[in-house]
Amino acid sequence: MKLIEVTYRTLSGTKKILKIPGRKSTQWIIYQDNEPKYYVDLFDLSIESNAMMNSLVLCTKSKMRDVLTLINKKNNINLSTRNFSSLGFHKTRDSKIVNIDLKPLPEEWLDYSL
């Protein structure tokens, strides 16, 4: 999967953020232990774990972070999303296209009864 890696310089140091080109609000990069591991597209229902996440997020009108918190507690893992706030002082240092193989979330972590 082609992603854009943007390096920012902020008051708290240098930060690298992965962005999805032409990202829609239903597409997410999920980090496990601060490493990008999974990709979720809530409208790509051809993948079972995306369909399950669609049910957990959109059908229940929950926030992605709230659903990930429940998954973390149930499975004793550390999943998160990483959003870079455009507020505050920052300067873009570098931007490049990278190829990273991101998998869908494992179905065994998801359960409709979360």
C-alpha positions, -999 to 999 in steps of 0.1 A, spaced: 0 0 0 14 34 -9 13 59 19 29 93 24 54 97 52 55 133 64 82 144 88 73 174 110 95 195 132 76 207 163 85 222 196 85 188 212 108 172 185 106 155 152 75 135 144 68 111 115 32 107 104 18 83 78 -10 96 57 -33 79 32 -33 97 -2 -68 109 -8 -80 97 26 -117 94 33 -130 97 68 -137 60 69 -101 50 63 -77 44 92 -42 33 98 -41 14 130 -9 12 151 1 -16 174 27 -6 199 33 26 180 41 8 147 17 9 117 3 -26 114 -33 -25 101 -55 -7 76 -92 -3 81 -117 9 55 -152 9 70 -168 8 36 -148 -20 21 -172 -47 32 -155 -74 11 -131 -80 40 -149 -95 70 -129 -75 97 -138 -43 79 -175 -53 79 -172 -60 116 -155 -27 123 -183 -10 102 -208 -25 125 -189 -15 157 -181 21 146 -208 33 122 -238 13 132 -233 21 169 -222 57 162 -191 52 182 -158 68 178 -129 48 164 -108 55 195 -136 42 218 -139 9 198 -101 5 199 -101 10 236 -126 -18 240 -106 -41 217 -75 -33 237 -91 -42 270 -107 -74 258 -75 -87 240 -48 -71 262 -31 -54 232 -21 -18 224 -40 -5 193 -43 32 185 -47 57 157 -23 85 152 -36 119 143 -14 149 139 -30 181 150 -25 209 126 -29 233 156 3 246 172 37 253 158 52 229 133 72 229 101 71 202 74 107 189 69 102 161 45 76 141 26 80 109 7 60 80 -6 66 47 11 52 12 4 40 -6 36 21 -38 37 -8 -32 61 -31 -61 69 -68 -59 80 -74 -63 117 -75 -100 129 -111 -112 131 -105 -130 164 -100 -96 181 -134 -83 169 -166 -94 184 -200 -80 177 -207 -82 215 -180 -57 225 
